[in-house]
Amino acid sequence: MPDETVPSVEVRLLGPVQLLVDGSALNIGGTKPRAVLGMLAVNRRRVVSSHALANGIWDGRPPRRFAPTLHVFVADIRKALRTAGADPAAVLRTITPGYQLELSDNCCDAARFESKRAAATAAAAAGDHAGALAHFDTALAQWSGDPLADLRGLGFADNFAAELADRRLNTVLSRVDAEIALGRAAESVGAMTTLAADHPVNEAVWRRLVTALYLAGRQAEALDACRRLRTNLAELEGLDPDPVSLALEQQVRRQQPLLPIELPRGRTTTAATQSAPRAVLRVSDGRTVEIDNGVRIGRQPDNDLVLDDARVSRHHARLVVREAGMLLVDLGSANGTYVNGTQIVTGTLVADGDTIRIGSTAMRIESLADE
């Protein structure tokens, strides 16, 4: 009987973009075909319109007659799949108004990362810190480099990479929490020392370093880390440590038992957001979401604002608070993000009174600075 084994197709995004069949990487051509593959994989199992693809791969400046060229890029991907023995029609489908990549979450490193990260978070919440640590390690093992490393400079790739880097940092911090909960603080010191050097004003990172040092019996070094954080914040941001960091320093100085470290779900706390004006999103369905430290918007339950809408991508957009104001960033979504009726290409500053539309949901920014 003929061998009817279906080849395994995988896409890797946590590093250079790669298309693999049965573990072997395929050559799909230059930057543009890889950008098409990257956008489709970010939005796997969802139709990405031709216009959205063109905006992404030409970074908001597509040629007037982009459709024939886009078709060539898609054909290059399909040819590589066919040559490797996979069925291109089953993997990369043409569906009006664009294309869809049929790829299970298990066949994408970014999806495996999110799945294991969610399993780790659930295990930690249930008190299974050993299980959480194992899941965190598996999640982090999915990474082979910077996300979409060979597409950097394209807005959609830069936004996706920044979002995933933030999630990876949160995962590393949560892994340290699990390690500390297992009584292995000393084993975390080396990794946290390196991470603190890479994030000189990220107080969530430095609090883990201080905690690990203190619980490892190295009080003097823990206090020195507090001093270095204070210096970094003053010199680089013109700020003092936040109340949580100050309280931790006092506990270490007084040799008191430490309270559990708290990290807001899905985000890291940085000094840059402390002085931002308070504002909210008034959602058309009646919900109100505070955006003091930024908001992630999308279909997945790990977003701050979850939209149950087929036109909304898993991680669709993000509001980021900066000293200059609020920046709305589209995370390479399939159907776009709109501000006051105009689609944004990658990101744009928004302000009090602006209306954002994602899928069928409208939301209005309202400043509470005067309340």
Buried (B, 14 or more C-beta within 10 A) or exposed (E): EEEEEEBEBBBBBBBBBBBBBEEEBBEBBEBBBBBBBBBBBBBBEBBBBBBBBBBBBBBBEBEEEBEEBBEEBBEBBBBBBEEBEBBBEEBBBEEEEBBBBBBEEEBBBBBBBBBBBBBBBEBBEEEBBEBBBBBBBBBBEBBBEBBBBBBEEBBBBBBBBBBBEBBBBBBBBBBBBBBBBEEBBBBBBEBBBEBBEEBBBBBBBBBBBBBBBBBBEBBEBBBEBBEBBBEBBEEEBEBEBBEBBBBBBEBBEEEEEBEEBEBEEBBBBBBBBBEBBBBBBBBEEEBEBEBBBBBBBBBBEBBBBBBEBEBBBBBBBBBBBEEEBBBBBBBBBBBBBBBEEEBBBBBBEBEBEBBBBBBEBBBBBBBEEEE
